[in-house]
Amino acid sequence: MINFLIDRFEKRQPKNSDTRTAFGIFAGVVGLLSNLLLFVGKLLIGLVSGSVSIMADAMNNLSDTVSSVLTLVGFYIAGKPADKEHPYGHERFEYISGMLVSLLITFVGFQFFMTSIERIKAPQSIKVTPVILIILVLSILIKVWQSVFYKRVAKKIDSNTLVATAKDSLNDVFTTIAVLVSATVEGVTGLKIDGIVGLVIACYIIFSGLQLIREFINELMGLRPDQAAIDQMKLYLSSVSEIVGYHDLLIHQYGPNKTFASVHIEIDDRWDLTKAHETIDEIELEFRQKLGVDLVCHIDPVNLYDQRQQFIHQELKKIIKGIDSELKGHDIRLVEHGGKPRILFDLVVPNQFKATDQELKIRIQEQVYRNIGDYPVEVTFDHNYLL
């Protein structure tokens, strides 16, 4: 059924349409209709039975309905092209809509936390009928179907928002099972655990909401890119035989499919500007076509034949490795200003490294004087690069 829906929808899409946006809106519509059906059904059952836990679960479905609306709006706005005010596109709005959904879920959880506390203080009987039990079981089956559907679409378009929605649907399965258990226990034993079960559901909703808030805050602040994407970039750069090396990779993501990057490319300093420009252009074009990344390259000319430069390069590498194998030096060069030669280089320092930048510079300078010669060092410390 799910594969039929997805395949049928995909075949109806124009060849030039934005498939990701279309599938996101499609998922939102399916979620909206199914969640609205669940909300109305459970609310009626809750009002008839007087069960706060069933009504709490119904309100959870209402929040899912609103979530589906936000998903619709989010994918619609995220799919809009770049404009004058938003030159990097609108894809991050998907994260904003996800944040709003998370806040709504958390708010509903807190509301029913208070309601459940009141019901624990003043317990009331639940009217349990076979019809109520059947409808609750049907709602579980619908939520399982929803979860699988969202996961399939999320995998197809690589959407973290729909992955979270699928997780939320699966969470609803467990909350509805808890309600079903509550109603069954009271019907069989007479124990009024409705308020307690409602409290558990409320805590679960709050916890899920806070988890989602945390995830979307991380997305908006900027997470480290996926390691597989970094490895893919490294693999391509390493395959370019014309360049000497590369370093200082930065990746900026403005949504799931909008990625910008910059990298320093090391080339033979004997190249003329035309050859360097052609090589860099080819690298940037390959990134755009094969990886979907807008890359900007900075050129670092490297002297490969001067014996003094090569000696300094090799000795400095030994000094850096001797201090700590996790430290990496690059862009090493000897420059002369005012007749006094100096060694300039970049030092990649891992996060939370035990020594400060100043301590590292002092240690390196001491060993340069001892092993290389009377050369002052100027160090640029790199802490947040990916390569």
C-alpha positions in Angstrom: 0.0 0.0 0.0 2.8 2.5 1.0 4.9 1.6 -2.0 1.8 1.9 -4.3 1.1 5.4 -2.9 4.7 6.6 -3.3 5.1 5.1 -6.8 1.7 6.5 -8.0 2.5 9.9 -6.7 6.0 9.9 -8.2 4.7 9.0 -11.7 2.3 12.0 -11.6 5.2 14.5 -11.0 6.3 16.6 -13.9 9.9 15.9 -15.0 11.0 19.4 -14.0 9.3 19.5 -10.6 11.1 19.8 -7.3 10.7 16.2 -6.2 11.8 16.8 -2.7 9.3 19.6 -2.1 6.5 17.7 -3.8 7.1 14.5 -1.6 7.4 16.6 1.5 4.0 18.3 0.9 2.5 14.9 -0.1 3.7 13.4 3.3 2.2 16.4 5.1 -1.2 16.0 3.4 -1.3 12.2 4.2 -0.3 13.0 7.8 -2.9 15.8 8.1 -5.8 13.6 7.0 -4.9 10.5 9.0 -4.1 12.5 12.2 -7.3 14.5 11.9 -9.2 11.3 11.7 -7.5 9.9 14.8 -8.0 13.1 16.7 -11.8 13.3 16.1 -12.3 9.6 16.8 -10.3 9.6 20.1 -11.8 12.9 21.3 -15.3 11.5 20.9 -14.3 8.3 22.7 -12.7 10.3 25.5 -15.7 12.5 26.0 -18.1 9.5 26.1 -15.9 7.4 28.4 -14.7 10.3 30.6 -11.1 9.1 30.2 -8.4 11.8 30.6 -5.7 9.5 29.2 -7.8 8.9 26.0 -8.4 12.6 25.7 -4.7 13.2 26.3 -3.9 10.8 23.5 -6.4 12.6 21.3 -4.8 15.9 21.9 -1.4 14.4 21.1 -3.0 13.5 17.7 -4.2 17.1 17.4 -0.6 18.2 17.9 0.3 15.7 15.1 -2.3 17.3 12.9 -0.9 20.8 13.5 2.6 19.2 12.9 1.4 18.0 9.5 0.2 21.5 8.6 3.6 22.9 9.7 5.3 20.2 7.6 3.2 21.3 4.6 4.1 25.0 5.1 7.7 24.1 5.9 8.3 22.1 2.7 6.5 24.7 0.6 8.6 27.6 1.8 11.8 25.5 1.9 11.3 24.7 -1.8 11.2 28.3 -2.9 14.2 29.4 -5.0 16.8 31.9 -3.7 15.9 35.6 -4.0 17.4 39.0 -3.2 16.7 38.8 0.5 17.7 35.1 0.8 20.6 34.5 -1.6 21.2 31.0 -0.2 17.7 29.8 -0.6 15.0 28.9 1.9 15.7 25.3 2.8 16.5 26.1 6.5 12.8 26.9 7.0 12.3 23.1 7.2 14.2 23.3 10.4 12.2 26.2 11.7 8.9 24.4 11.0 10.4 21.4 12.8 11.2 23.6 15.8 7.6 24.9 15.9 6.3 21.3 15.9 8.7 20.4 18.8 7.5 23.4 20.8 3.9 22.5 20.2 4.4 18.9 21.3 6.2 20.0 24.5 3.4 22.6 25.3 0.7 19.9 24.9 2.7 17.6 27.2 2.9 20.2 29.9 -0.8 20.9 29.7 -1.8 17.3 30.1 0.8 16.8 32.9 -1.2 19.3 35.0 -4.6 17.6 34.0 -3.3 14.2 34.9 -2.1 15.4 38.3 -5.7 16.7 39.0 -7.1 13.3 37.9 -4.8 11.5 40.3 -6.0 13.7 43.1 -9.7 13.1 42.2 -10.0 9.7 40.3 -13.0 9.1 38.1 -14.3 5.9 36.5 -13.8 5.2 32.8 -16.7 3.9 30.7 -15.1 1.0 28.7 -16.9 -0.6 25.8 -15.8 -3.1 23.2 -16.2 -0.3 20.6 -13.7 1.9 22.5 -11.1 -1.0 22.6 -11.6 -1.7 18.9 -11.1 1.9 17.9 -7.9 2.2 20.1 -6.5 -0.9 18.4 -7.3 0.6 15.0 -5.5 3.8 15.9 -2.4 1.8 16.8 -2.5 0.2 13.4 -2.9 3.6 11.7 0.1 5.0 13.6 2.3 2.0 12.7 1.3 2.6 9.1 2.1 6.3 9.4 5.6 5.6 10.9 6.5 3.3 8.1 5.2 5.7 5.5 7.1 8.6 6.9 10.3 6.5 7.0 10.0 5.5 3.4 9.4 9.1 2.2 12.2 10.4 4.5 14.7 7.9 3.0 13.6 8.8 -0.5 14.2 12.5 -0.1 16.8 12.4 2.7 14.7 14.5 5.2 15.6 14.6 8.9 12.3 16.4 9.5 10.3 13.4 8.3 12.6 11.0 10.1 11.6 12.8 13.3 8.0 12.7 12.3 8.2 8.9 11.8 9.8 8.6 15.2 7.0 10.7 16.7 4.4 8.4 15.0 6.0 5.3 16.5 6.1 7.0 19.9 2.3 7.5 19.6 1.9 3.8 19.2 3.4 3.3 22.6 1.3 6.0 24.2 -1.9 4.5 22.7 -0.9 1.1 24.0 -0.5 2.6 27.5 -4.1 4.0 27.2 -5.4 0.7 26.1 -3.8 -1.0 29.0 -5.2 1.6 31.4 -8.8 1.1 30.1 -8.4 -2.7 30.2 -7.0 -2.8 33.7 -9.9 -0.7 35.1 -12.5 -2.8 33.2 -11.1 -6.1 34.6 -9.9 -5.1 38.1 -11.7 -1.8 38.9 -8.3 -0.1 39.6 -8.5 3.6 38.5 -5.0 4.1 37.0 -6.2 6.5 34.4 -4.6 9.6 36.0 -1.3 7.7 36.4 -1.2 6.5 32.8 -2.1 10.0 31.6 0.8 11.3 33.7 3.2 8.8 32.1 1.9 9.8 28.6 2.4 13.5 29.4 6.0 12.9 30.6 6.7 10.9 27.5 5.3 13.7 25.2 7.4 16.3 27.1 10.5 14.2 26.8 9.9 13.6 23.0 9.3 17.3 22.5 12.4 18.4 24.3 14.5 15.8 22.4 13.2 17.2 19.1 13.8 20.8 20.2 17.4 19.9 20.9 17.8 18.2 17.5 16.5 21.2 15.6 18.5 23.7 17.7 21.6 21.8 16.6 20.5 21.9 13.0 19.9 25.7 13.1 23.2 26.3 14.9 25.1 24.2 12.4 26.2 20.6 13.0 29.4 19.0 11.9 28.7 17.7 8.4 28.1 14.0 7.9 31.4 12.1 7.9 30.5 10.2 4.8 30.1 13.5 2.9 33.5 14.7 4.2 35.1 11.3 3.1 33.6 11.7 -0.3 35.2 15.1 -0.7 38.5 13.8 0.5 38.4 10.9 -1.9 37.9 13.2 -4.9 40.5 15.8 -3.8 43.0 12.9 -3.3 42.3 11.7 -6.8 43.4 15.0 -8.4 47.0 14.2 -9.5 47.8 17.7 -10.6 47.7 19.2 -7.0 50.2 18.7 -4.3 47.7 18.6 -1.4 44.8 20.2 0.3 43.7 21.5 3.7 41.4 23.9 5.6 38.1 22.4 4.4 35.1 24.3 5.6 31.5 23.2 4.8 28.4 25.4 5.3 25.0 23.9 5.0 21.9 26.1 4.3 19.5 23.3 4.3 19.4 19.6 3.4 20.4 20.2 -0.2 22.2 23.5 -0.2 25.9 23.1 0.6 28.8 25.5 0.2 32.4 24.6 0.9 35.9 26.1 0.7 39.3 24.5 0.7 42.9 25.4 0.3 44.6 23.7 -2.7 48.4 23.3 -2.7 50.0 23.6 -6.2 53.5 23.8 -7.6 54.6 27.4 -7.3 56.1 27.3 -10.8 52.6 27.1 -12.4 51.3 30.2 -14.2 48.0 31.7 -13.2 46.2 30.3 -16.3 47.1 26.7 -15.5 46.2 27.2 -11.8 42.9 28.7 -12.7 41.9 26.0 -15.1 42.8 23.3 -12.5 40.8 25.0 -9.8 37.8 25.5 -12.2 37.8 21.8 -13.0 37.7 20.8 -9.3 34.9 23.3 -8.5 32.9 22.0 -11.5 33.3 18.4 -10.4 32.1 19.2 -6.9 29.1 20.9 -8.2 28.1 18.2 -10.7 29.0 15.1 -8.8 28.6 16.1 -5.1 26.1 18.9 -5.4 28.4 21.3 -3.5 29.3 24.8 -4.4 33.1 24.9 -3.8 35.5 27.8 -3.6 39.2 27.0 -3.8 42.0 29.1 -2.4 45.5 28.5 -4.0 48.6 27.9 -1.8 51.7 27.8 -4.0 54.3 25.3 -2.7 58.1 25.4 -3.4 59.0 21.8 -4.2 62.6 22.2 -5.3 64.4 24.7 -3.1 66.7 22.7 -0.8 66.5 25.0 2.2 62.7 25.1 2.0 62.5 21.4 1.8 64.8 21.0 4.8 62.7 23.4 6.9 59.5 21.6 5.8 60.8 18.1 6.8 62.4 19.2 10.1 59.3 21.2 11.2 57.1 18.2 10.4 59.3 16.1 12.7 59.1 18.8 15.5 55.3 18.9 15.3 54.9 15.2 15.3 57.3 14.9 18.2 55.2 17.2 20.3 52.0 15.2 19.6 51.0 12.9 16.7 47.5 14.5 16.6 49.0 17.9 15.6 49.2 18.5 11.8 51.2 21.3 10.1 50.7 22.6 6.6 51.3 25.6 4.4 54.9 25.7 5.6 57.0 28.4 4.0 60.1 30.6 4.5 59.5 34.3 3.9 61.7 37.3 4.2 60.5 40.7 5.5 63.1 43.5 6.1 65.9 41.1 5.5 65.0 38.8 8.4 63.7 35.3 7.2 60.8 33.8 9.2 59.0 30.5 9.1 55.2 30.8 8.6 52.8 27.8 8.8 49.4 26.7 9.9 48.9 24.2 12.8 45.8 22.1 13.0 45.0 21.6 16.7 42.3 19.0 17.8 39.4 20.2 19.9 40.1 20.2 23.7 43.8 19.8 23.2 45.6 19.8 26.5 48.1 22.6 25.7 47.2 26.2 24.8 48.1 27.9 21.5 50.7 30.0 23.3 52.3 27.0 25.0 52.5 25.2 21.6 54.1 28.1 19.9 56.8 28.5 22.6 57.7 24.8 22.4 57.8 24.8 18.6 59.9 28.0 18.6 62.4 26.5 21.1 62.9 23.4 18.9 63.2 25.4 15.7 66.0 27.4 17.2 67.7 24.2 18.3 67.1 22.0 15.2 66.7 24.3 12.2 68.2 27.7 12.8 67.7 31.3 13.9 64.2 31.6 12.4 61.3 33.2 14.3 58.0 31.4 13.7 54.6 32.7 13.0 51.8 30.2 13.6 48.2 30.3 12.5 46.2 27.9 14.7 43.4 26.0 13.0 40.8 24.6 15.4 37.6 24.2 13.5 38.5 22.9 10.1 37.3 19.5 8.9 40.6 18.6 7.2 
